[in-house]
Amino acid sequence: MAKRKKSISFKLLKYFVFFIILLTVVQTAFELNLRYYSEVNSYEETIESIEDIYTSKLAKILSDKNIEKLAYEVKVISNLSGNPYLSIYDTNSKAILTSLNSSFCSSSYLTKELMLEYDNKIYGSLGIGICFTTLNDKIKSIILSTLFYELIKLLILSSIIILAINYLIVERIVKIASFTKDLNSLNLKSPLIIKDSNDEISDLVQSINDMRLSLLRHIEVLKNKEDIIKSMNERLEDEVTNRTSLLQVSNLELENTIHKLQQTQNMLVQNEKMASLGSLVAGISHEINTPIGLSVTGVSYIKELLDELQKNYSDNNMTEEEFKEYLDKSESIVKSIMISLNKAANLVRSFKQISVDQSSEIKREFNVYTYIEEIIISLQSNLKHK
């Protein structure tokens, strides 16, 4: 669900109302503060005027003990600014006369006690109090009237501002938004026109029209480029088709050539392996011939010693020393034959493993030292000649 948009006039009105209310509150608070302290100052002036004008007069009346006249003066004083209430006491602090206002004060008040002196003699005291209830009522009345007046003024100003904003800004912005929303390649030639506009809105309208003309020029350029690209693509497609057919023929020829080269390479590798193996066999045969020849010579010599031993044994002509000598010679020759045969066996085993490694590509684990030693043994005949 799309989020509901707030009107710009509503936003401006909200800020305006907030500003007016804030300004009204500050202004009213300032005026009430001045009014309050002005009233308080007038109350203090009333007390001072009572002290300057009426204290000596009340003291004289009190000295004459004329209670009726005293009550009359108290009534006159009670009608002064702030409607002060009065209490007159004798020298024993006993109340002689009290104004009626003293029993109706339910808020804070301003008080002062004055001595009633006449002809340098004190006849009593005067208690003065001014209640702030009337002042508070005045302040409340001022607040209510001010708020009512400001509310009426705010409603009138808000209505005027909303109408002005709607006429000068919102309606024209809505028209601009509608124009830009419906703008496409088909209606770019229709300009945006807003009457009675010679302000920032007119600058915006002019910018939109400039943008519209710029888009028209860009679209024409893009169309021309699109036509050129389309024709180039058609030519490229034809050229690609022709070259593709040529490449297919070339690929077939290349595959046949590669296949023949691979066959030739395999034959050359096989011939090279066989040639290396033949050379290796010749060298190994030469190396094996020596230990085998020594072994044959040793065996022949042992046979001669054995024939001689049998003859001496048949003739009972063999001594212990001759038999012991025969055993020593036989042991020496057997050791020599064993060494020659082990050497021949090592050569055969090395040749066998190397020939397998040259003819096969199977991976195997091997000891590097032993493998190098086998290679050296198999190449020993070649190394001797070099």
N, C-alpha and C positions, 0 to 999 in steps of 0.2 A: 504494500500500500504506500503510495507516494506521500511524502511529508508535506503537510499544508504550508504554503508560503505565506509569510506575513507581509502586509502592504507597507510600502515605504512611508506612506502618510501616517499609518498607525505607529511605526517606529519613531518618526519625527515627533508625532503628537505625544508619545510616551515620554520622550526626553524633555519636550517642552513642558508638559504637566509636572514632571519631576522637578525641573528647574524652577518653575513658578511656585510650586508648593514650598520648595526649600527656601526660595527668596522670601515668600510670604511669612514663613515661620520665623526666619531670622529677623525680618523687618518688624513683625508683630512683637517678638520677644524683646527687641531693642526698644520699641515704643512703650511697651508695657513696663519695662524696667525704668525708663525715664518717668513715666506717669506715676509709678509706685513711689519712687524716691521723691518726686515733686509733692505728692500728697503727704508723705511722711514729713517732709520739710515744712509743709503748711501746718501740720499738726504741732510740730515743735514750735513754730512761730505763734500758734494759738496759745500754747502753754506760756511762752515768754510774754505775750501780750497780757495774759491773765496775771502773771507775776508783776508786770510793770504797772498795770492800770488798776486791777481789782483787789490786790492783797491789802493795801492800806485802807481802801474803802470798806472791805469786808471786816477788817479789824476794828474800824471805828463803829460800824453797825453792831458788831459783836460786843464792843465796849458799852454801847447803849442798850444792849440786850433786847433789840428790836427784832424779834424772830420773824415777823411777817415781812418786814423789809429785807431781811436776810434771805428769806425764801424767794422773794421776788428777784433779787440780784442773782441768786443761784440759777433761777430759771432763765434769766437773760444770758448768763454765761453759758448755760447748756445749749443754747441755740447758736453758739459760735461755730466756726469751721471745725468739722470732725465730731460735733455733738459731744463734747467732753462731759463725763460724769464727775460730780464733786462730792466730797465728804468733808464736813467741817467738824473738828474736834476741839474740845476745851483743853485746858492745860493739863488735865488728868487723862488725856487721850480718850475721853468719852465722846461718842458721836453725838453731835448736836443736830445736824441736818445732813441728809444724803439725797442726791438727785435720783430719780427713778431709772436713769440709763444704766446705772451700775449693775443692775440685775439681769441685763439682757446681753451681755458680752460673752460670746461662746468661743472667741478666737483670741489671738494674742492682742496685746494692747500696750500703749505707751503711758507710763505713770511718772508722777513727780509730787513730792510733798513740800509745801511752802509754809513758812511760819507767818502767822498773822500778828503783825507788830504795829502799834500805834503809840505815838509819843514815847518812843523808846521803851514801850512795855508790851510784852507778849501776852495776847489774849487767847491764843489757841493755834491750831494748824489747819491747813487746807490740803486735802488730798485730791489730786487731779489725775484722771485716767481717760485716755482716748482709745476706744475700741476699734480694731481693724476690720470688724465685720462689714461695715459700710464700704470700706475701701476694697475688700475682697469682692463684694457684690459688684462694685463698679468695674473691677478688673475682669470679672466673669462676663459682665455685660459687654465690655469692650471686646473681649475675645470672641464672643458669639457674633456680635455685629461685624467684626472684622472678617471672621471666617465666612460668614454669609455673603458679605460684600465681595470678598476675594473669590468665592466659589462662583458667584454670578459672573464676575469679570472673567474668571477662567473659562467658564462655559462659552461665553461670548467670543473670547479670543480664540479658543480651541476651534469653534465652528468656523470662524473666519479663516484661521490658518489651514484647516482641513480643506475648505473650499479653494483657497488660494493654491495649496500644494497640488490638489487634484487637477486644477485647471492649468497651472503653470508647469507642473513637472510630471505627475503620474500619468495623465491622459496621453501626453506626448511620448513618455517612455514606453507606455503600453503599445502605442502605435509603432514606435521604432522596433520594439521586441517582436511584434506581429510581422513586421516587414522582414526582419532578419530571419525569423523562423521559417517563413514561406519562401525565402530566397533560394533559388536553384539555378541551374544552367539555362532553364527555359525562360525565366523572367528577369534575367540580369539586366536586360536593356531598359526595364522600367525603373525610373529614379524614385527615390524616397522624397516626398514633398510634405512639409509641415508648415502651415500658414502661421502668420503672426509670431515668427520666431527670429529674434535678433539677439540671441544671448548664447550661453554655453551649449544649449540644446541645438542651436543652429550649427555650431562648430561640430558637434557630434554627427548631425545629419550630413554635413559636408564631408566629414571623414568617412562615413558609411558609403556615400555616393562615390568618393574617390576609390575606396576599396572595391566597390562594385565594378567600376571601370577597369581597375587594375586586374581584377579576376577575369573580366571579359578578354582583355589582351592576353593574359596567361593561358586562358582556355583555347584561344585561337592558335597561339604558338604551340601548345600541346597537341592540338589536332593536326597541325602541319607535321610536327615531329612524329606523331603516331602513324600518319600516312607514309612518311619516309621509312619508318621502322618496319611497317607492314610489308612494303615492297622489298626492303632488304631481307626480311625474313623469308619471303617467297624465293628470292634468288639463292639464299643460303640453303634452303631446304633442297632445291634442285641440285646445288653443288654437293651437298652432303650425300644425297642419294647416289650421285655418280661416283663420288670418291669412296662411298661405302662398298659399292660393287667392285671397284678396283682393289680395294683393300682386302675384300674377301678372296679374290683370286690370288693376290700376293700372299695372303696368310696360308692358303692351301699349299702354294709352292714352298713357302718358308717351312711349313710343318714337314713336308716331304724331305726337304734338305736337312732339317734338324734331325729327323729320324735316321737318315743315312749317316749323318755325322756321329750320332750316338752309337750306331752299329759299328762304324769304323773305330770310334774311340774304345768301345768295349773290346774289339779285336786287338787293337794296339796294346791295351792294358793287359789283356790275357797273354799276348806274345811276350810282352815285357816281363810279366811274372814268370812265364816258362823259361825265358832266357836267364833271368836271375836265378831261378831254381836250378837250371842246368849248371850254371857256374858254381852255385853253392854245392851241388852234388859232387862235382869234380873236386872241389876243395876238400869237402868232407871225406871223400873216398881216399884222397891222398893222405889226409891226416889219420884216417882209421888204419891205413895200410901199415904204418910204422908200428903201433902197439900190437896189432894182430901178428905181424911178422916176428916181433920180439917174443910174443906168447908162444908162437909155433916153435921158434928156436929153443925156448926154455923147455917146452914139452918134450922136444926131441932129445934134449940133453938129459932130462929126467929119465926118459926111456932107456938111454944108454947106461945111466947109472943103475937103473933097475935090472937091466940084463946082466950087468957085471955082478950086481948083488946076488941075483938068482944063481949065477954060475958058481960064485964062491960059496954060496949056501949049499948047493948040490955037492960040491967037492969037499964040504966040511973044512973049507979053507978060509973062513971068514972070522976075523977077530972082532973083539968088542970095539976096539978103536976104529976099525974100518966101518963097522955098522954106525957108530956114532958120527963118523965123518960123513957117511952117506946121509944121515938124518939132517945134519947141519946144512949140507949142500942142497938137499931137497927143500928144506925150509926156506933158504935164501932164494932159490929159483922160483918156488911157489909164490913168495911175496912179490918177486919181480913180475911174474905172470899176472897176479891179481891187480897190481898197479896198472899194467898195460891193458888188461881187460876192462877195468873200471874207467880208464881214460877213453877206451873205444866206446863203452856204454854211454858215457857222458856226451861224447860227440854225436852218437846216434840219437839220444834223447833231445839234445839241443837242435839237431837238424830237423827232427820230427816236429817239435813245437814251432820252430821258425817257419817251416813249410806250411803248417796249419795256419799260422797268423797271416802269411802272405796270400793264401788262397781263400781265406774266410774272413768275414767282417763281423763275426760274432764277438760281443763284448765279454771279457773275462777279467777276473781279479789276478794280479801277479805281483811278485816282489821285484822292485825295480833293480835292486843289486843283483839278484839271481838272473833276471832277464838280460841285463847288460853283460853279465859274465858268460851266459850262453851265446850271445851274439859274438862276443870276442872269440870264444872257442870256435864257433862256426866260421869265422873270418880269419882264423889264425894262419891258414895256408896262404891266403892272399896278402896278409900283412907281412909274412916272412919275405915274400918276393919283393915287396916294396920297401 
